[in-house]
Amino acid sequence: QKEVEQNSGPLSVPEGAIASLNCTYSDRVSQSFFWYRQYSGKSPELIMSIYSNGDKEDGRFTAQLNKASQYVSLLIRDSQPSDSATYLCAVTGNTDKLIFGTGTRLQVFP
Amino acid sequence: DVKVTQSSRYLVKRTGEKVFLECVQDMDHENMFWYRQDPGLGLRLIYFSYDVKMKEKGDIPEGYSVSREKKERFSLILESASTNQTSMYLCASSWGQTETEAFFGQGTRLTVV
């Protein structure tokens, strides 16, 4: 079993809709959770971090963490064509070693 | 702003060559990472360093080694380059705490011919 799993997509949503991206992880001692966005040909950039159960909102982005289910998600409200990118879920355990999932490609169409 | 700089944007090397990829960060970060990224496989961790001269293997360390003699610099070494090491290599750094975010360099596209 992979440590961090994501559906590769593509996930296609219309402009203005909510995009929901999901991630599961296998290590129960995982402590920190991140969502990175990567545009084609660019390096990943952090968009959200979450460390405790529940929701964390930042503008149009909401990260949700459920440690009991080993599940973290990212919601993008009012999706824009500029949100089209690959979204990478990343996790650290009881060390700072950062492990990534394979990413979900999001396409937002006008 | 945090800056992570990789020494080359593009490299072409021959099979069997020893290859050095350099990464420098300017934020006094404790942690540094080397990943490779291939289509459909995401970012795979090669090596992780949590302090000077300290390292930990990632998921795919075979064929690679690393060096961290100074805090700001983390080098990835391909001892004898092979064509299956053709990839995008990404360096990242982060603070030495678990509540931390990693910052990435611009990447090095390595082609081994």
Chai-1 contact restraints between the chains, C-beta under 6 A:
chainA,res_idxA,chainB,res_idxB,connection_type,confidence,min_distance_angstrom,max_distance_angstrom,comment,restraint_id
A,Q31,B,T98,contact,1.0,0.0,6.0,A-B,restraint_1
A,S32,B,T98,contact,1.0,0.0,6.0,A-B,restraint_2
A,S32,B,E99,contact,1.0,0.0,6.0,A-B,restraint_3
A,S43,B,F104,contact,1.0,0.0,6.0,A-B,restraint_4
A,S43,B,Q106,contact,1.0,0.0,6.0,A-B,restraint_5
A,S43,B,G107,contact,1.0,0.0,6.0,A-B,restraint_6
A,P44,B,F104,contact,1.0,0.0,6.0,A-B,restraint_7
A,L46,B,E101,contact,1.0,0.0,6.0,A-B,restraint_8
A,S49,B,E101,contact,1.0,0.0,6.0,A-B,restraint_9
A,Y51,B,E99,contact,1.0,0.0,6.0,A-B,restraint_10
A,T92,B,T98,contact,1.0,0.0,6.0,A-B,restraint_11
A,D96,B,N31,contact,1.0,0.0,6.0,A-B,restraint_12
A,K97,B,F48,contact,1.0,0.0,6.0,A-B,restraint_13
A,L98,B,A102,contact,1.0,0.0,6.0,A-B,restraint_14
A,F100,B,G42,contact,1.0,0.0,6.0,A-B,restraint_15
A,F100,B,L43,contact,1.0,0.0,6.0,A-B,restraint_16
A,G101,B,G42,contact,1.0,0.0,6.0,A-B,restraint_17
A,T102,B,G42,contact,1.0,0.0,6.0,A-B,restraint_18
A,G103,B,G42,contact,1.0,0.0,6.0,A-B,restraint_19
